[in-house]
Amino acid sequence: MNTPGKPKPSRNQRHWLLVALAVALVGVLIMVFGYW
């Protein structure tokens, strides 16, 4: 699926950036709720 021969996977990069951001947000929320 993800081939390094592609010139500019901008859409994929943006998608994975959003996914990473959401995962980080959920992790922070879980940490906060687990701490309290």
PQR file with spaces between the fields and no chain letter, atoms N, CA, C, O and H, PARSE charges and radii, in Angstrom:
ATOM       1  N    MET     1       0.841   -1.207    0.000 -0.4000 1.5000
ATOM       2  CA   MET     1       0.000    0.000    0.000 -0.0000 2.0000
ATOM       3  C    MET     1       0.877    1.260    0.000  0.5500 1.7000
ATOM       4  O    MET     1       0.812    2.059   -0.934 -0.5500 1.4000
ATOM       5  N    ASN     2       1.675    1.433    1.016 -0.4000 1.5000
ATOM       6  CA   ASN     2       2.519    2.627    1.116 -0.0000 2.0000
ATOM       7  C    ASN     2       3.853    2.362    0.445  0.5500 1.7000
ATOM       8  O    ASN     2       4.701    1.658    0.994 -0.5500 1.4000
ATOM       9  H    ASN     2       1.728    0.783    1.774  0.4000 1.0000
ATOM      10  N    THR     3       4.041    2.929   -0.749 -0.4000 1.5000
ATOM      11  CA   THR     3       5.285    2.714   -1.489 -0.0000 2.0000
ATOM      12  C    THR     3       6.161    3.953   -1.402  0.5500 1.7000
ATOM      13  O    THR     3       5.670    5.069   -1.568 -0.5500 1.4000
ATOM      14  H    THR     3       3.352    3.501   -1.194  0.4000 1.0000
ATOM      15  N    PRO     4       7.456    3.772   -1.142 -0.5600 1.5000
ATOM      16  CA   PRO     4       8.365    4.923   -1.028  0.2800 2.0000
ATOM      17  C    PRO     4       8.652    5.573   -2.376  0.5500 1.7000
ATOM      18  O    PRO     4       9.310    6.612   -2.421 -0.5500 1.4000
ATOM      19  N    GLY     5       8.176    4.992   -3.473 -0.4000 1.5000
ATOM      20  CA   GLY     5       8.435    5.559   -4.795 -0.0000 2.0000
ATOM      21  C    GLY     5       7.472    6.682   -5.147  0.5500 1.7000
ATOM      22  O    GLY     5       7.647    7.356   -6.163 -0.5500 1.4000
ATOM      23  H    GLY     5       7.641    4.148   -3.436  0.4000 1.0000
ATOM      24  N    LYS     6       6.449    6.889   -4.309 -0.4000 1.5000
ATOM      25  CA   LYS     6       5.488    7.958   -4.606 -0.0000 2.0000
ATOM      26  C    LYS     6       6.135    9.321   -4.398  0.5500 1.7000
ATOM      27  O    LYS     6       6.948    9.484   -3.488 -0.5500 1.4000
ATOM      28  H    LYS     6       6.307    6.342   -3.484  0.4000 1.0000
ATOM      29  N    PRO     7       5.781   10.316   -5.237 -0.5600 1.5000
ATOM      30  CA   PRO     7       6.403   11.640   -5.146  0.2800 2.0000
ATOM      31  C    PRO     7       5.944   12.435   -3.932  0.5500 1.7000
ATOM      32  O    PRO     7       6.769   12.927   -3.162 -0.5500 1.4000
ATOM      33  N    LYS     8       4.621   12.562   -3.758 -0.4000 1.5000
ATOM      34  CA   LYS     8       4.133   13.386   -2.645 -0.0000 2.0000
ATOM      35  C    LYS     8       2.858   12.793   -2.044  0.5500 1.7000
ATOM      36  O    LYS     8       1.765   13.083   -2.529 -0.5500 1.4000
ATOM      37  H    LYS     8       3.952   12.162   -4.384  0.4000 1.0000
ATOM      38  N    PRO     9       2.975   11.974   -1.004 -0.5600 1.5000
ATOM      39  CA   PRO     9       1.788   11.444   -0.317  0.2800 2.0000
ATOM      40  C    PRO     9       1.269   12.458    0.700  0.5500 1.7000
ATOM      41  O    PRO     9       1.235   12.191    1.902 -0.5500 1.4000
ATOM      42  N    SER    10       0.862   13.635    0.194 -0.4000 1.5000
ATOM      43  CA   SER    10       0.424   14.696    1.100 -0.0000 2.0000
ATOM      44  C    SER    10      -0.867   14.292    1.812  0.5500 1.7000
ATOM      45  O    SER    10      -1.021   14.528    3.010 -0.5500 1.4000
ATOM      46  H    SER    10       0.890   13.852   -0.782  0.4000 1.0000
ATOM      47  N    ARG    11      -1.791   13.682    1.070 -0.4000 1.5000
ATOM      48  CA   ARG    11      -3.063   13.304    1.681 -0.0000 2.0000
ATOM      49  C    ARG    11      -2.831   12.253    2.766  0.5500 1.7000
ATOM      50  O    ARG    11      -3.414   12.321    3.848 -0.5500 1.4000
ATOM      51  H    ARG    11      -1.666   13.490    0.096  0.4000 1.0000
ATOM      52  N    ASN    12      -1.962   11.273    2.455 -0.4000 1.5000
ATOM      53  CA   ASN    12      -1.657   10.241    3.449 -0.0000 2.0000
ATOM      54  C    ASN    12      -0.984   10.861    4.668  0.5500 1.7000
ATOM      55  O    ASN    12      -1.305   10.516    5.805 -0.5500 1.4000
ATOM      56  H    ASN    12      -1.488   11.218    1.576  0.4000 1.0000
ATOM      57  N    GLN    13      -0.045   11.779    4.424 -0.4000 1.5000
ATOM      58  CA   GLN    13       0.655   12.410    5.537 -0.0000 2.0000
ATOM      59  C    GLN    13      -0.332   13.162    6.424  0.5500 1.7000
ATOM      60  O    GLN    13      -0.266   13.066    7.649 -0.5500 1.4000
ATOM      61  H    GLN    13       0.216   12.059    3.500  0.4000 1.0000
ATOM      62  N    ARG    14      -1.241   13.905    5.811 -0.4000 1.5000
ATOM      63  CA   ARG    14      -2.217   14.669    6.596 -0.0000 2.0000
ATOM      64  C    ARG    14      -3.118   13.718    7.371  0.5500 1.7000
ATOM      65  O    ARG    14      -3.430   13.955    8.538 -0.5500 1.4000
ATOM      66  H    ARG    14      -1.294   13.983    4.816  0.4000 1.0000
ATOM      67  N    HIS    15      -3.537   12.631    6.707 -0.4000 1.5000
ATOM      68  CA   HIS    15      -4.426   11.667    7.352 -0.0000 2.0000
ATOM      69  C    HIS    15      -3.742   11.059    8.572  0.5500 1.7000
ATOM      70  O    HIS    15      -4.328   10.991    9.652 -0.5500 1.4000
ATOM      71  H    HIS    15      -3.284   12.439    5.759  0.4000 1.0000
ATOM      72  N    TRP    16      -2.496   10.617    8.392 -0.4000 1.5000
ATOM      73  CA   TRP    16      -1.801    9.980    9.522 -0.0000 2.0000
ATOM      74  C    TRP    16      -1.478   11.005   10.594  0.5500 1.7000
ATOM      75  O    TRP    16      -1.405   10.659   11.773 -0.5500 1.4000
ATOM      76  H    TRP    16      -2.020   10.672    7.514  0.4000 1.0000
ATOM      77  N    LEU    17      -1.282   12.262   10.208 -0.4000 1.5000
ATOM      78  CA   LEU    17      -1.034   13.297   11.206 -0.0000 2.0000
ATOM      79  C    LEU    17      -2.273   13.472   12.086  0.5500 1.7000
ATOM      80  O    LEU    17      -2.171   13.567   13.309 -0.5500 1.4000
ATOM      81  H    LEU    17      -1.342   12.543    9.250  0.4000 1.0000
ATOM      82  N    LEU    18      -3.454   13.512   11.439 -0.4000 1.5000
ATOM      83  CA   LEU    18      -4.692   13.634   12.201 -0.0000 2.0000
ATOM      84  C    LEU    18      -4.889   12.420   13.092  0.5500 1.7000
ATOM      85  O    LEU    18      -5.302   12.549   14.245 -0.5500 1.4000
ATOM      86  H    LEU    18      -3.537   13.434   10.446  0.4000 1.0000
ATOM      87  N    VAL    19      -4.591   11.230   12.555 -0.4000 1.5000
ATOM      88  CA   VAL    19      -4.753   10.003   13.349 -0.0000 2.0000
ATOM      89  C    VAL    19      -3.825   10.043   14.563  0.5500 1.7000
ATOM      90  O    VAL    19      -4.238    9.714   15.674 -0.5500 1.4000
ATOM      91  H    VAL    19      -4.255   11.125   11.619  0.4000 1.0000
ATOM      92  N    ALA    20      -2.572   10.446   14.348 -0.4000 1.5000
ATOM      93  CA   ALA    20      -1.622   10.511   15.462 -0.0000 2.0000
ATOM      94  C    ALA    20      -2.082   11.544   16.495  0.5500 1.7000
ATOM      95  O    ALA    20      -1.962   11.317   17.699 -0.5500 1.4000
ATOM      96  H    ALA    20      -2.236   10.714   13.444  0.4000 1.0000
ATOM      97  N    LEU    21      -2.605   12.667   16.026 -0.4000 1.5000
ATOM      98  CA   LEU    21      -3.079   13.704   16.932 -0.0000 2.0000
ATOM      99  C    LEU    21      -4.248   13.187   17.771  0.5500 1.7000
ATOM     100  O    LEU    21      -4.299   13.409   18.981 -0.5500 1.4000
ATOM     101  H    LEU    21      -2.703   12.850   15.048  0.4000 1.0000
ATOM     102  N    ALA    22      -5.191   12.493   17.115 -0.4000 1.5000
ATOM     103  CA   ALA    22      -6.347   11.951   17.834 -0.0000 2.0000
ATOM     104  C    ALA    22      -5.897   10.916   18.859  0.5500 1.7000
ATOM     105  O    ALA    22      -6.392   10.897   19.986 -0.5500 1.4000
ATOM     106  H    ALA    22      -5.149   12.313   16.133  0.4000 1.0000
ATOM     107  N    VAL    23      -4.958   10.055   18.467 -0.4000 1.5000
ATOM     108  CA   VAL    23      -4.472    9.026   19.397 -0.0000 2.0000
ATOM     109  C    VAL    23      -3.786    9.677   20.594  0.5500 1.7000
ATOM     110  O    VAL    23      -3.969    9.243   21.731 -0.5500 1.4000
ATOM     111  H    VAL    23      -4.557   10.071   17.551  0.4000 1.0000
ATOM     112  N    ALA    24      -2.999   10.716   20.337 -0.4000 1.5000
ATOM     113  CA   ALA    24      -2.319   11.410   21.430 -0.0000 2.0000
ATOM     114  C    ALA    24      -3.344   12.069   22.349  0.5500 1.7000
ATOM     115  O    ALA    24      -3.197   12.032   23.570 -0.5500 1.4000
ATOM     116  H    ALA    24      -2.851   11.069   19.413  0.4000 1.0000
ATOM     117  N    LEU    25      -4.368   12.666   21.773 -0.4000 1.5000
ATOM     118  CA   LEU    25      -5.398   13.321   22.573 -0.0000 2.0000
ATOM     119  C    LEU    25      -6.110   12.307   23.458  0.5500 1.7000
ATOM     120  O    LEU    25      -6.323   12.547   24.646 -0.5500 1.4000
ATOM     121  H    LEU    25      -4.487   12.697   20.781  0.4000 1.0000
ATOM     122  N    VAL    26      -6.479   11.164   22.866 -0.4000 1.5000
ATOM     123  CA   VAL    26      -7.159   10.116   23.638 -0.0000 2.0000
ATOM     124  C    VAL    26      -6.240    9.605   24.746  0.5500 1.7000
ATOM     125  O    VAL    26      -6.688    9.364   25.867 -0.5500 1.4000
ATOM     126  H    VAL    26      -6.306   10.969   21.901  0.4000 1.0000
ATOM     127  N    GLY    27      -4.957    9.441   24.429 -0.4000 1.5000
ATOM     128  CA   GLY    27      -4.017    8.969   25.446 -0.0000 2.0000
ATOM     129  C    GLY    27      -3.916    9.957   26.603  0.5500 1.7000
ATOM     130  O    GLY    27      -3.884    9.554   27.766 -0.5500 1.4000
ATOM     131  H    GLY    27      -4.594    9.636   23.518  0.4000 1.0000
ATOM     132  N    VAL    28      -3.865   11.242   26.288 -0.4000 1.5000
ATOM     133  CA   VAL    28      -3.788   12.257   27.343 -0.0000 2.0000
ATOM     134  C    VAL    28      -5.060   12.237   28.186  0.5500 1.7000
ATOM     135  O    VAL    28      -4.999   12.320   29.413 -0.5500 1.4000
ATOM     136  H    VAL    28      -3.891   11.569   25.343  0.4000 1.0000
ATOM     137  N    LEU    29      -6.210   12.126   27.526 -0.4000 1.5000
ATOM     138  CA   LEU    29      -7.471   12.077   28.266 -0.0000 2.0000
ATOM     139  C    LEU    29      -7.503   10.868   29.186  0.5500 1.7000
ATOM     140  O    LEU    29      -7.913   10.976   30.341 -0.5500 1.4000
ATOM     141  H    LEU    29      -6.260   12.058   26.530  0.4000 1.0000
ATOM     142  N    ILE    30      -7.066    9.703   28.676 -0.4000 1.5000
ATOM     143  CA   ILE    30      -7.057    8.485   29.499 -0.0000 2.0000
ATOM     144  C    ILE    30      -6.105    8.670   30.682  0.5500 1.7000
ATOM     145  O    ILE    30      -6.411    8.253   31.799 -0.5500 1.4000
ATOM     146  H    ILE    30      -6.733    9.615   27.738  0.4000 1.0000
ATOM     147  N    MET    31      -4.950    9.296   30.435 -0.4000 1.5000
ATOM     148  CA   MET    31      -3.995    9.529   31.525 -0.0000 2.0000
ATOM     149  C    MET    31      -4.603   10.459   32.575  0.5500 1.7000
ATOM     150  O    MET    31      -4.481   10.215   33.775 -0.5500 1.4000
ATOM     151  H    MET    31      -4.701    9.635   29.528  0.4000 1.0000
ATOM     152  N    VAL    32      -5.259   11.525   32.111 -0.4000 1.5000
ATOM     153  CA   VAL    32      -5.849   12.491   33.052 -0.0000 2.0000
ATOM     154  C    VAL    32      -6.959   11.833   33.863  0.5500 1.7000
ATOM     155  O    VAL    32      -7.016   11.980   35.084 -0.5500 1.4000
ATOM     156  H    VAL    32      -5.358   11.723   31.136  0.4000 1.0000
ATOM     157  N    PHE    33      -7.847   11.102   33.172 -0.4000 1.5000
ATOM     158  CA   PHE    33      -8.960   10.473   33.884 -0.0000 2.0000
ATOM     159  C    PHE    33      -8.462    9.345   34.778  0.5500 1.7000
ATOM     160  O    PHE    33      -9.060    9.068   35.817 -0.5500 1.4000
ATOM     161  H    PHE    33      -7.801   10.983   32.180  0.4000 1.0000
ATOM     162  N    GLY    34      -7.367    8.691   34.381 -0.4000 1.5000
ATOM     163  CA   GLY    34      -6.812    7.625   35.213 -0.0000 2.0000
ATOM     164  C    GLY    34      -6.125    8.205   36.443  0.5500 1.7000
ATOM     165  O    GLY    34      -6.106    7.583   37.505 -0.5500 1.4000
ATOM     166  H    GLY    34      -6.881    8.916   33.537  0.4000 1.0000
ATOM     167  N    TYR    35      -5.559    9.405   36.294 -0.4000 1.5000
ATOM     168  CA   TYR    35      -4.868   10.044   37.418 -0.0000 2.0000
ATOM     169  C    TYR    35      -5.874   10.564   38.442  0.5500 1.7000
ATOM     170  O    TYR    35      -5.679   10.415   39.648 -0.5500 1.4000
ATOM     171  H    TYR    35      -5.575    9.911   35.431  0.4000 1.0000
ATOM     172  N    TRP    36      -6.940   11.170   37.953 -0.4000 1.5000
ATOM     173  CA   TRP    36      -7.939   11.719   38.869 -0.0000 2.0000
ATOM     174  C    TRP    36      -8.767   10.628   39.492  0.5500 1.7000
ATOM     175  O    TRP    36      -9.659   10.911   40.292 -0.5500 1.4000
ATOM     176  H    TRP    36      -7.098   11.291   36.973  0.4000 1.0000
